[in-house]
Each structure stands twice: as structure tokens, then as C-alpha cells.
Amino acid sequence: MADKLVELAAAARSKSAKVDAVGLAEALGKRVRGEVRFDKGSRALYATDGSNYRQVPIGVVLPRDADDVLATVELCREFGAPLLCRGGGTSLAGQCCNVAVILDFSKYMARILEIDPTRRTARVQPGVVLDHLRVAAEKHHLTFAPDPATHDRCTLGGMIGNNSCGVHSVMAGKTDDNIEELEILTYDGVRMKVGATSSAEIEQIIQQGGRRGEIYAKLQTIAATYGDLVRQRFPNIPRRVSGYNLNYLLPENGFHVARALVGSEGTCITVLEATCRLVESPPERVLLVVAYPDIYQCADHVPEIMAHKPIGLEGFDDLLVGYTRVKGINSEGLALLPEGGGWLMVEFGAQTALQAESQARTLMQSLGRDANSPSVRLYTDKQQARRVWEVRESSLGVTSHVPGEPLNWEGWEDSAVTPEKLGGYLRDLRKMFAAYGYKGSLYGHFGHGCVHTRINFDLQSKDGIAKFRKFMEEAADLVVSYGGSISGEHGDGQSRGELLPKMFGPELVQAFREFKSIWDPAEDESGQADRSLQAGRESSPRRGLRSLGTENPVPISRRPRQPGRGDAAVCWRREMSSRRRRIDVPQLPRHA
């Protein structure tokens, strides 16, 4: 059983709050039909996600149904305990870590409630694994387009929280573009459905009064007060994921409250059910790999390639290929790559294989007319294409812990710019790496200008952390100077939340605070809160760039192929970052 009292780190105050964890666990046990786990082992298991952070939760609840969720939220409110909704735990910016009660929907609330092939929609519970939905939708030749590399284990609720993207966002947009309606629950117990809202509907809801009317009236005020600033300062790029989606409150975007809540990282509401948009899934696909001498030239040619309308466009550099060889994996895929120092993976889809191949060959001919034409290779064999895709899909694990290299970390792993500026941005980012003595592979969703990397930050010494902080601040300035976004799909979370003023300015950060306070009255418009939904996150940027290491690491036996890395904290971190949860999902057509 958990300790009698759990200390909470207050998000925006120096004082702390105390929650009666034993009393809360007992009350939950009497009301919840699902599982209530407040033991130390469960709390330890849920203390981390895929990020650099570790925060031990108060306890964990696995609800069986919406009634369990309502009971959990009610009791957490009664006991003054913060809440955190968690999906697959794959977040890379610390969104799934907090000193809170965690709601894990992935075990029981994981049903596909309906697929309507005529309307091209699906109703799902938040714990549905993405690939389960995609397999079901493929029976109707449809798919949910956003598909992160964690597609075989991430959940729809988590994707809604992070505004996830993936390879095929070039085909149909981010998660926010593909959510039609949400059934939600606020921390103060209001349950309602939200979606696109006409002016007449807004006025009717406000006139009806009550808490729902109050919410819509305040959302309308935010749109009126900050609308022009949103239009001016929100980057007009495919992958703006940082900040709250206030753009969806604008009348030209249909006052779409559901989409405004996508990407709010659990800081505003709890999702009980989602209605998702499905799009046509091309039944036949081919892969074309284009190789240039370096990754910068790859980036320079992205706009030209995107004009040929691929359904996926990924990029990776020679450093990633080198790390893959060092780790001795994906040798078959590496052998299939054309010669070069940077690679673009261009996927085409169509109704027939011949049509898809024709699109690819048209691009090959176009690129062949360039004075410095690239090396290219077309893969019509599905097994060969699968092997090559595995090189890209393995990138995060490959770049994390390389034998003979310092540890590489998240932090600046998710910036995005418009594709037209990608080449210049990558060159300047690499120059910044060099100036700081850092090293990191460059890869990502180049079709939409999103760049992933893991960098050899020193996060275990005072000087190293100070250097890391300085780099993060300068890197934020760099991407903002390119009109880009601090986050292109992983979200802001704990690692980048305090950088939001650089991107949006103080006025819009205040708008973010007001947006959160509408949904979560426990947090006022100044961002002050002790207990609520993800208290203090995203709306109240704070210093989140801090040490990951322990003051006194516990020595354990060193692993033979990782000399010099024998402390418990580091070995734990290595295992967590490379772990993949195994889920029995039928093989899908090529989706990354």
C-alpha cells in the first residue's frame, strides 16, 4: 500500500499539497469496478514514459467503463488529487508523468464502438490501439491517416492528447484534422459532447446557461479577444503542434471545440469517446528511395518531390545509417539502400500497383533531369519495401544508445518548419550542434518539415545541464526565426513548455492560461493550481529542464557490451527508451 501521505510538487506555487492516498485508494476500491493500483510496484511502473522524466504517481486506476471514470474524477476532486490520462505511455516530452492519479484506458476501455463506412467515421474508446482501428477500417478500404512509429501500441486517446502525426499525415493531416467529435468529462464533473459549432448553436448553448453555457461563452470570448493574434502568430506550417489549438475557435475554422482540445495533453479534459474521420486507404503502394550526397540536399528537394503528391515522405541521414550498422540490425534493409549520404523515402499509393508505380517513375524521370541527379531505387517487392521501412521505423531506438557513443537524449527532438525552409534550417541546426560540441542524427517526416533527432546532452552534471538549457533556448530562437514550431508532433510537455513564450509571445501564453482555466476551474487564469488536470502543465510554462540523474547512483553489474554504464539509473533509462510493447496486431499494408 502507498504511503499514508503523498507529497505533491505544486505546479505553480512553492507550497505543497498533501493527498490522503490510503483514503483515496479505499474510496476508489469501493466505487470502481475496474482495477485500483496504489501499490509501490504499479506506481513505479507508471512513473515514466518514453521521455527523460520520472515522477512517481499517487496511484493508478484502470477503469472498465465511463461510470468508473466519472467515479474516479469525482473522488479525485473530493480528495484534492490531480489527474493524468494515459494511453500507451510513449510520450517523449513527459506528458505521461506526474504526481497524480493516472487513468489508464488501454486495458478495458479499448473498444471500437462503430465504423460507419458511408460517413467514413469511427467511434472509439480512448484506449483503442491505433493498429486495431486501422485493421478494422481496412475491411472497408479506409484508414485513420495519422500513424506514428508507435502505431502498434499507441492509443487513440494518447494521440488526441499529443496531436500525433506520423508518416501519412501528408495524406490527410494531423490528429486534430481527423477528429470530428469528442465526448468529454471536465474535472468538475461536466460531461458533454463537443465538435464543430455554428454561430446559432453557440448562442443556443450559451442561452441554456449552466456550466456548459459558461464554457462556450468563455471560449467565444477567447476567440474574440485573441483571434487576430492567433491569425498573426500561429505558424502557418503543416506541423504546428506547440500550444493549445486556439485556431480552431476561429469562425473560419468552424468553432470546432473538439479539435481545439486535441493536443491539450490531458491538461483540460478527460476523453470518454472519440468520433474519428477515416480516409481512403490506397490498396497498392510502392516505395521509391532517393539518395543525395547529404541530408541537406535531401531537404532542399522536398518541395519538388511533394509536388508529385506522395502519401508519405520521410528522410534520414548517414549518421542514422552508421548507428544502425554499429548496432548490427536491419542489415537487409541497409543493403537495399541506394548509395548516398542522405535518403528520402517516397511512398506512392493508388488503386492498382501499376498506377502507384507509374507515379513513382514519373518522379524518377523528373529528378533525372536535374544537373545533379540523385541515386534512386524503386521497390515494387513488398518484402523489400518492408525491410527498408524498418530502417526508418527503428530510428528512435537506434539513435538512443549506441555502443561506444555517449547517451543520446530527447529534448530538441521534434521541431518543425515549412518544407520550403527545411534545408536551411537543418544546416543551421547542425552548425548549432557543432558550436555546442553536440552530435545527433537528423531524420523525420520531411514531407511536412518535421525533424527528429536525439542529442548527446550531458544531463548528469551541473555544467552539462546549464549547457543543455542554453542550447534549448537558442534552438527555440532558431526555429522561431524560421517561422517554425518548437514541437511538430511530440507535443510540448514538461521538456518544452517553458519555451512557448518565445514562439507565441506573452499575450497568447496568457490566452493559453485562460483556455485551460475554462475547462479546469481549479487552475485560475494566472496558471496557479495545486490540484486539477495535469496541474500547471502547458498553460503555465515553467522550468522543466532539469537533471535526470541521481545524486548517488546505485552500482550494479555492468553489461558486457556497454562498458562504463553500470549505474542503475542509466541502465533503467536505456531499457525504457528502447522498449516496445508487444501487441498482437495483424500485418497491415505499408504504414510507418
FITIFI-772475 format. One line per field, with one value per residue (C-alpha): y, x, z; residue number from 0. Coordinates in steps of 0.05 Angstrom, whole numbers, always signed. Example, Ala and Ser with C-alpha at 12.3 -4.5 7.8 and 13.67 -1.06 7.14 Angstrom:
# FITIFI-772475
y (-90,-21)
x (+246,+273)
z (+156,+143)
n (0,1)
This chain:
# FITIFI-772475
y (+0,+71,+115,+149,+216,+231,+296,+335,+383,+443,+464,+538,+551,+540,+509,+435,+398,+332,+278,+222,+167,+110,+142,+156,+84,+56,+101,+83,+10,+16,+54,+30,-37,-35,-40,+6,+0,+42,-9,+13,-34,-5,+66,+52,+22,+84,+134,+143,+144,+149,+215,+239,+245,+202,+223,+172,+177,+175,+113,+82,+67,+22,+39,-12,+39,+111,+103,+84,+146,+191,+159,+167,+240,+254,+222,+255,+322,+305,+285,+342,+296,+315,+270,+246,+207,+158,+116,+75,+114,+130,+206,+236,+302,+278,+285,+217,+231,+269,+263,+248,+193,+160,+136,+81,+65,+15,-49,-43,+20,-3,-19,+4,+23,+34,+41,+77,+66,+111,+172,+149,+155,+111,+117,+92,+90,+125,+61,+33,+17,+53,-10,-44,+13,+11,-64,-56,+3,-32,-81,-21,+4,+61,+83,+133,+172,+196,+138,+149,+99,+71,+53,-18,+5,+79,+92,+139,+176,+188,+211,+260,+285,+295,+313,+257,+254,+203,+186,+192,+259,+284,+246,+272,+316,+312,+280,+346,+346,+277,+285,+301,+297,+282,+261,+293,+300,+361,+358,+390,+334,+363,+310,+333,+324,+376,+386,+438,+491,+541,+611,+594,+532,+573,+624,+569,+534,+600,+617,+550,+571,+524,+503,+483,+552,+584,+544,+564,+637,+640,+603,+654,+710,+680,+676,+748,+774,+737,+718,+768,+749,+676,+691,+732,+689,+617,+590,+573,+507,+435,+414,+467,+425,+471,+508,+500,+496,+564,+569,+521,+571,+620,+626,+608,+541,+526,+539,+466,+454,+381,+399,+457,+405,+359,+367,+393,+337,+319,+389,+407,+348,+272,+239,+186,+173,+200,+202,+198,+215,+158,+168,+123,+75,+63,-12,-14,+21,+26,+56,+99,+116,+178,+187,+251,+264,+293,+304,+379,+366,+317,+372,+421,+375,+362,+415,+388,+317,+337,+367,+295,+281,+222,+193,+191,+227,+211,+229,+204,+217,+178,+182,+141,+90,+87,+76,+21,-15,-8,-39,-96,-91,-82,-106,-128,-60,-23,-66,-46,+29,+66,+98,+166,+206,+224,+188,+205,+151,+169,+126,+127,+95,+81,+32,-12,-29,-4,+64,+71,+50,+99,+157,+136,+130,+199,+227,+188,+218,+288,+281,+250,+315,+353,+371,+335,+278,+233,+158,+125,+55,+33,-24,-58,-121,-113,-152,-109,-46,-72,-83,-13,+17,-18,+24,+87,+57,+36,+105,+125,+61,+60,+131,+125,+82,+68,+25,+68,+133,+179,+171,+209,+243,+274,+348,+381,+321,+348,+417,+434,+487,+496,+446,+502,+524,+455,+453,+519,+500,+434,+467,+519,+467,+424,+486,+497,+424,+436,+501,+465,+403,+362,+306,+279,+244,+282,+245,+253,+270,+313,+319,+364,+394,+356,+340,+286,+276,+252,+292,+273,+322,+315,+312,+286,+344,+415,+445,+397,+416,+490,+479,+439,+494,+547,+503,+492,+567,+582,+525,+553,+621,+587,+550,+612,+653,+604,+614,+544,+506,+482,+417,+384,+323,+301,+360,+409,+370,+383,+389,+448,+481,+538,+556,+574,+649,+651,+623,+656,+717,+734,+753,+685,+648,+686,+662,+591,+601,+627,+569,+518,+555,+550,+474,+466,+518,+492,+529,+604,+649,+663,+589,+578,+509,+455,+401,+390,+360,+358,+418,+473,+438,+473,+534,+556,+548,+534,+509,+437,+428,+393,+336,+265,+230,+210,+244,+177,+124,+52,+9,-55,-106,-75,-103,-130,-90,-25,-11,+47,+49,+9,+54,+35,+100,+96,+22,+33,+91,+51,-5,+42,+82,+22,-20,-38,-67,-129,-128,-180,-139,-168,-144,-81,-53,-9,+44,+72)
x (+0,+23,+50,-3,+11,+39,+76,+55,+102,+57,+58,+58,+67,+123,+77,+60,-6,-19,-66,-92,-71,-96,-164,-169,-149,-201,-255,-237,-238,-310,-334,-294,-307,-240,-172,-145,-69,-36,+19,+92,+105,+49,+67,+139,+116,+76,+129,+158,+140,+186,+216,+272,+226,+207,+153,+121,+45,-3,-36,-65,-136,-156,-229,-276,-326,-347,-381,-313,-282,-337,-328,-252,-256,-308,-266,-201,-237,-263,-193,-158,-116,-92,-110,-68,-98,-50,-52,+7,+58,+100,+103,+172,+163,+140,+65,+51,+90,+61,+49,-24,-75,-65,-124,-100,-154,-115,-137,-213,-237,-207,-268,-283,-356,-375,-347,-391,-362,-414,-398,-325,-323,-306,-328,-276,-260,-195,-156,-162,-94,-84,-68,-131,-172,-133,-142,-217,-222,-182,-240,-276,-212,-208,-156,-141,-86,-41,+6,+65,+122,+89,+26,+25,+19,-2,-75,-125,-133,-59,-57,-113,-74,-10,-39,+1,+20,+67,+86,+17,-2,+20,-41,-94,-65,-51,-97,-133,-153,-184,-227,-300,-329,-307,-347,-311,-311,-285,-251,-312,-357,-388,-400,-415,-402,-363,-348,-358,-407,-446,-460,-533,-513,-464,-517,-567,-516,-499,-573,-586,-538,-506,-434,-436,-463,-409,-355,-379,-387,-316,-289,-325,-292,-223,-237,-259,-203,-144,-169,-125,-63,-76,-81,-16,+28,+8,+58,+25,+61,+36,+65,+48,+34,+60,+10,-65,-106,-139,-141,-200,-241,-239,-303,-268,-249,-320,-311,-290,-285,-264,-205,-187,-178,-135,-63,-81,-41,-91,-89,-161,-209,-215,-236,-290,-303,-279,-310,-253,-251,-230,-200,-189,-131,-95,-94,-30,+35,+106,+167,+219,+283,+320,+393,+433,+504,+478,+414,+413,+407,+351,+315,+325,+287,+228,+181,+196,+180,+117,+90,+83,+34,+65,+26,+89,+157,+209,+283,+344,+418,+484,+493,+429,+453,+521,+489,+445,+507,+543,+484,+482,+408,+367,+426,+380,+346,+412,+438,+378,+391,+419,+488,+487,+495,+422,+359,+286,+234,+178,+115,+61,-7,-62,-118,-70,+3,+15,-16,+27,+90,+73,+72,+139,+170,+144,+182,+244,+243,+234,+292,+335,+332,+369,+441,+460,+410,+404,+413,+345,+316,+245,+218,+157,+170,+131,+182,+239,+200,+184,+258,+275,+218,+246,+309,+267,+220,+278,+308,+290,+316,+377,+398,+385,+442,+498,+558,+619,+579,+553,+480,+432,+370,+304,+294,+301,+276,+213,+220,+185,+189,+155,+183,+208,+256,+277,+345,+368,+341,+378,+443,+436,+415,+477,+520,+490,+505,+577,+582,+559,+601,+537,+522,+456,+426,+375,+313,+238,+175,+208,+146,+117,+183,+185,+255,+271,+338,+369,+428,+486,+468,+504,+445,+484,+528,+513,+553,+523,+452,+468,+496,+434,+389,+427,+423,+348,+336,+379,+348,+279,+302,+328,+264,+222,+267,+248,+174,+170,+144,+181,+141,+120,+84,+111,+80,+108,+101,+150,+210,+189,+130,+172,+196,+126,+133,+189,+143,+77,+92,+64,-6,-20,+11,-40,-93,-70,-77,-148,-165,-143,-179,-244,-242,-206,-231,-182,-129,-142,-123,-54,-38,-39,-62,-48,-97,-132,-119,-44,-37,+8,+23,+27,-15,+37,+107,+156,+227,+225,+296,+328,+374,+354,+409,+411,+457,+483,+473,+467,+522,+501,+535,+558,+534,+590,+574,+560,+624,+623,+547,+535,+494,+422,+391,+426,+412,+339,+336,+367,+317,+257,+275,+285,+226,+169,+105,+85,+13,-19,-38,-48,+2,-23,-7,+55,+43,+100)
z (+0,-15,+40,+82,+52,-17,-26,-88,-123,-134,-207,-198,-123,-75,-23,-28,-21,+12,-11,+34,-13,+31,+39,-35,-53,-5,-33,-104,-87,-64,-125,-184,-218,-254,-222,-169,-162,-108,-92,-99,-158,-200,-182,-204,-270,-286,-263,-332,-405,-466,-442,-397,-338,-278,-228,-183,-187,-127,-156,-219,-240,-298,-310,-340,-367,-367,-299,-269,-300,-271,-202,-205,-225,-171,-117,-140,-137,-67,-43,-80,-124,-194,-253,-312,-370,-402,-465,-489,-448,-510,-499,-509,-473,-404,-415,-383,-319,-260,-185,-198,-203,-271,-312,-359,-411,-452,-416,-412,-448,-514,-556,-627,-618,-690,-760,-810,-879,-911,-868,-863,-788,-729,-656,-608,-534,-514,-501,-572,-601,-667,-707,-681,-711,-776,-784,-774,-821,-876,-884,-915,-952,-902,-851,-796,-830,-773,-758,-711,-710,-646,-685,-658,-586,-582,-565,-597,-530,-527,-600,-584,-524,-564,-632,-663,-736,-768,-840,-871,-843,-912,-938,-890,-836,-761,-709,-700,-774,-764,-701,-713,-643,-572,-511,-453,-378,-340,-273,-241,-268,-331,-385,-455,-529,-568,-642,-696,-674,-716,-692,-679,-638,-597,-579,-562,-516,-481,-472,-440,-385,-335,-335,-409,-428,-386,-421,-490,-471,-447,-508,-551,-511,-523,-598,-599,-555,-584,-654,-691,-651,-666,-741,-738,-692,-703,-754,-820,-828,-833,-766,-714,-653,-598,-555,-549,-614,-606,-682,-682,-642,-700,-741,-805,-773,-751,-676,-672,-597,-604,-648,-602,-547,-588,-566,-497,-466,-412,-382,-396,-401,-400,-465,-457,-531,-598,-667,-718,-791,-837,-906,-965,-957,-1023,-1031,-1071,-1052,-1077,-1045,-1080,-1043,-1067,-1045,-1045,-1020,-955,-915,-931,-1006,-990,-952,-1009,-1057,-1012,-1043,-1113,-1091,-1053,-1117,-1142,-1085,-1048,-990,-947,-949,-897,-891,-853,-854,-856,-781,-770,-822,-787,-719,-748,-774,-708,-672,-722,-740,-804,-846,-903,-906,-906,-963,-1005,-999,-1060,-1050,-1016,-952,-942,-962,-976,-973,-1020,-1018,-1071,-1065,-1116,-1133,-1173,-1168,-1239,-1222,-1160,-1198,-1254,-1203,-1176,-1246,-1264,-1205,-1224,-1293,-1265,-1216,-1271,-1310,-1254,-1267,-1202,-1206,-1145,-1139,-1137,-1125,-1134,-1092,-1120,-1079,-1014,-972,-996,-982,-913,-898,-920,-879,-817,-823,-813,-762,-717,-716,-645,-614,-659,-641,-566,-541,-589,-566,-558,-561,-505,-487,-533,-505,-523,-512,-580,-619,-652,-684,-750,-804,-871,-921,-965,-910,-886,-920,-890,-821,-820,-839,-784,-733,-748,-741,-673,-654,-673,-635,-572,-584,-594,-642,-667,-726,-768,-792,-792,-831,-883,-926,-872,-848,-782,-755,-704,-670,-605,-580,-534,-479,-413,-365,-305,-286,-265,-323,-373,-352,-356,-426,-445,-422,-462,-524,-516,-511,-571,-611,-596,-622,-685,-703,-687,-734,-789,-774,-746,-686,-624,-630,-694,-665,-597,-560,-510,-446,-390,-435,-478,-443,-415,-485,-510,-497,-548,-601,-584,-542,-472,-497,-528,-469,-426,-475,-463,-388,-397,-443,-390,-334,-373,-371,-305,-255,-203,-243,-248,-306,-276,-281,-205,-184,-135,-156,-222,-290,-302,-256,-284,-350,-418,-399,-347,-376,-321,-312,-334,-358,-301,-281,-297,-259,-186,-137,-113,-168,-144,-175,-209,-253,-318,-383,-427,-489,-453,-414,-365,-358,-297,-252,-241,-266,-333,-344,-327,-375,-431,-424,-421,-483,-528,-502,-549,-522,-560,-583,-628,-689,-759,-812,-846,-914,-912,-859,-818)
n (0,1,2,3,4,5,6,7,8,9,10,11,12,13,14,15,16,17,18,19,20,21,22,23,24,25,26,27,28,29,30,31,32,33,34,35,36,37,38,39,40,41,42,43,44,45,46,47,48,49,50,51,52,53,54,55,56,57,58,59,60,61,62,63,64,65,66,67,68,69,70,71,72,73,74,75,76,77,78,79,80,81,82,83,84,85,86,87,88,89,90,91,92,93,94,95,96,97,98,99,100,101,102,103,104,105,106,107,108,109,110,111,112,113,114,115,116,117,118,119,120,121,122,123,124,125,126,127,128,129,130,131,132,133,134,135,136,137,138,139,140,141,142,143,144,145,146,147,148,149,150,151,152,153,154,155,156,157,158,159,160,161,162,163,164,165,166,167,168,169,170,171,172,173,174,175,176,177,178,179,180,181,182,183,184,185,186,187,188,189,190,191,192,193,194,195,196,197,198,199,200,201,202,203,204,205,206,207,208,209,210,211,212,213,214,215,216,217,218,219,220,221,222,223,224,225,226,227,228,229,230,231,232,233,234,235,236,237,238,239,240,241,242,243,244,245,246,247,248,249,250,251,252,253,254,255,256,257,258,259,260,261,262,263,264,265,266,267,268,269,270,271,272,273,274,275,276,277,278,279,280,281,282,283,284,285,286,287,288,289,290,291,292,293,294,295,296,297,298,299,300,301,302,303,304,305,306,307,308,309,310,311,312,313,314,315,316,317,318,319,320,321,322,323,324,325,326,327,328,329,330,331,332,333,334,335,336,337,338,339,340,341,342,343,344,345,346,347,348,349,350,351,352,353,354,355,356,357,358,359,360,361,362,363,364,365,366,367,368,369,370,371,372,373,374,375,376,377,378,379,380,381,382,383,384,385,386,387,388,389,390,391,392,393,394,395,396,397,398,399,400,401,402,403,404,405,406,407,408,409,410,411,412,413,414,415,416,417,418,419,420,421,422,423,424,425,426,427,428,429,430,431,432,433,434,435,436,437,438,439,440,441,442,443,444,445,446,447,448,449,450,451,452,453,454,455,456,457,458,459,460,461,462,463,464,465,466,467,468,469,470,471,472,473,474,475,476,477,478,479,480,481,482,483,484,485,486,487,488,489,490,491,492,493,494,495,496,497,498,499,500,501,502,503,504,505,506,507,508,509,510,511,512,513,514,515,516,517,518,519,520,521,522,523,524,525,526,527,528,529,530,531,532,533,534,535,536,537,538,539,540,541,542,543,544,545,546,547,548,549,550,551,552,553,554,555,556,557,558,559,560,561,562,563,564,565,566,567,568,569,570,571,572,573,574,575,576,577,578,579,580,581,582,583,584,585,586,587,588,589,590,591)
